[in-house]
Amino acid sequence: MKTDKITIKKGKLKGEIDAISSKSFAHRALIMAGLSDSPTEIFINEFSKDINVTIKALEDLGAYIERYEDKIILIPSQKKLNKAIIDMYESGSSLRFFTAVSTHFAKEIKIIGEKRLSQRPNLALIENLRENGLSIDNDRLPFTISGDFLGGNFKLSHDESSQYITALLLAGSKSARTFIELDNLAESVGYVDITIDVLKDFNVDVIKEGFSYKIENPKIISPKKYYVEGDWSNSAFFYGANLLGSDIKINNLNFNTSQKDKEIISIIERIKEHKNNGKTLKIDISQIPDLAPITAILLTTLDKPSYIVNGKRLRIKESDRLISTCQMLNNLGAKAEIRGDDLKVEGKIKGGVVDSFNDHRIVMAASIASNLASEDITILDYKAVNKSYPNFFNDFEKLGGRIKIGE
């Protein structure tokens, strides 16, 4: 079987780019526009594979969508469909969100997906929805949902996916009876803060009390125009390149954002501080799992062992990201070792061949490693990057990166 591969020459990057639109904000804004009372013009400068999954699902659920190069106009359906089928492809966030919200659009919905998606956890959300009136005929994809989401009391463990909380808040934006209770601070809680921001933009307030969330005023009103802010998760790779000697200016980022992946800035500062202080650096990745691959590359600049810790959630990403990140480092000449849910990192990047494991963030991290390499880096199945950043290699070349596709 032919494998798509790309080879990247060693070298630094220099120039200016615009951050792409945040996938996290886009998913939520699109769904809220679909639930809204009137059309919404949503400005998005990069339509990734995952964003397109959510757009297509909304169309299949009755919304009318006009597509343009840098925006869509979404006109919500005025009636509920009898039946619908929606395909989540490989988008875990789309799956979780539509599992909760789809019955607002149709009486019976079959949800299907591809590859690892059926293996990714969703059961705690499904069980909560069943307990509050929905019928879901299977615990894993494919499954069919029917009934009416009328809110209710939902109980989740703090170590479940924060996407479950978001799914229930999105669905609950039409019901004042929605109360979500956790037993402790949620992992990746920053993504819940993004959800709360988007709901507020659509006139819905969420009350936080301790570890609980409650919908305050379930009257969704379209803001008419919605500008999706720049994405820190993907910009983090270029920020990382700057630590490695590149000189890149990144526009279109909100420094007052709810996006936790802005923490790439503090990670870079901590790495700088630890270069000569003799102390062991440990980066807690539990709230920022998407930063793990690029953080692992950056840690190889330290002349001593360092650690990425609390990486349990890395195991349920597009790949088992502990394994894929570990193998990426080892294949590039560094030395990495998995210890439980932690990753020990040492050694230096040289170059080599990396399997993407069909993980967009492995592709981008390995590409940025070319800033450190003494030899070429080849990435197999590099098109996995289309999941979140289809124009990544266009921007990479714009900044002076040298690539060769294929043999």
HUNORVEN-V196241 format. One record per backbone hydrogen bond with DSSP energy under -0.5 kcal/mol. CO is the residue of the C=O (numbers start at 0). NH is the residue of the N-H. If there is no record, write none. Layout:
CO;NH, CO;NH
//
This chain:
3;380, 3;381, 4;405, 5;378, 6;403, 7;376, 12;246, 14;248, 16;250, 19;230, 21;25, 22;26, 23;27, 24;28, 25;29, 26;30, 27;31, 28;32, 29;33, 30;34, 31;35, 32;35, 39;41, 39;73, 40;42, 40;225, 41;43, 41;71, 42;227, 45;47, 47;51, 48;52, 49;53, 50;54, 51;55, 52;56, 53;57, 54;58, 55;59, 56;60, 57;62, 58;61, 62;64, 63;74, 64;66, 65;72, 69;43, 70;67, 71;41, 71;73, 72;65, 72;74, 73;39, 73;75, 74;63, 80;106, 81;107, 83;109, 85;87, 85;111, 87;90, 88;113, 89;91, 90;94, 91;95, 92;96, 93;97, 94;98, 95;99, 96;99, 96;100, 97;101, 100;103, 101;104, 101;105, 104;80, 106;146, 107;83, 108;110, 108;144, 109;85, 110;141, 110;142, 111;87, 113;116, 114;117, 115;118, 115;119, 116;119, 121;125, 122;126, 123;127, 124;128, 125;129, 126;130, 127;131, 128;133, 129;132, 133;135, 134;145, 142;110, 143;136, 144;108, 145;134, 147;149, 150;149, 151;153, 151;178, 153;180, 155;182, 156;159, 157;186, 160;163, 160;164, 161;165, 162;166, 163;167, 164;168, 165;169, 166;170, 167;171, 168;172, 169;172, 170;173, 171;174, 174;177, 176;151, 176;178, 177;214, 178;153, 178;180, 179;212, 180;155, 185;188, 187;190, 187;191, 188;191, 188;192, 189;193, 190;194, 191;195, 192;196, 193;197, 194;198, 195;199, 196;200, 197;201, 198;201, 198;203, 199;202, 201;220, 202;204, 204;215, 204;216, 205;207, 206;208, 206;213, 208;211, 210;181, 211;208, 212;179, 213;206, 216;218, 217;219, 222;224, 223;40, 225;42, 225;227, 228;21, 229;231, 230;234, 231;235, 233;236, 233;237, 234;237, 234;238, 235;239, 236;240, 237;241, 238;242, 239;242, 239;243, 240;245, 241;244, 246;14, 247;249, 248;16, 248;250, 250;18, 251;229, 252;254, 253;256, 258;261, 259;262, 260;263, 261;264, 262;266, 263;267, 264;268, 265;269, 266;270, 267;271, 268;272, 269;273, 270;274, 271;274, 272;275, 280;306, 281;283, 282;284, 282;308, 284;287, 287;290, 288;291, 290;294, 291;295, 292;296, 293;297, 294;298, 295;299, 296;299, 297;300, 298;301, 301;303, 305;344, 306;282, 306;308, 307;342, 308;284, 310;313, 311;314, 312;315, 313;316, 313;320, 318;316, 318;320, 319;322, 319;323, 320;324, 321;325, 322;326, 323;327, 324;328, 325;329, 326;330, 327;331, 328;333, 329;332, 331;349, 331;350, 334;345, 336;343, 338;340, 338;341, 340;310, 341;338, 342;307, 343;336, 344;305, 345;334, 349;373, 349;374, 351;377, 353;355, 353;379, 355;358, 357;359, 358;361, 358;362, 359;363, 360;364, 361;365, 362;366, 363;367, 364;368, 366;369, 367;370, 368;371, 368;372, 369;10, 375;351, 376;7, 377;353, 378;5, 378;381, 379;355, 380;383, 381;384, 382;385, 383;386, 384;387, 384;388, 385;48, 386;49, 388;391, 390;394, 391;395, 392;396, 393;397, 394;398, 395;400, 396;399, 398;13, 400;402, 401;8, 403;6
//
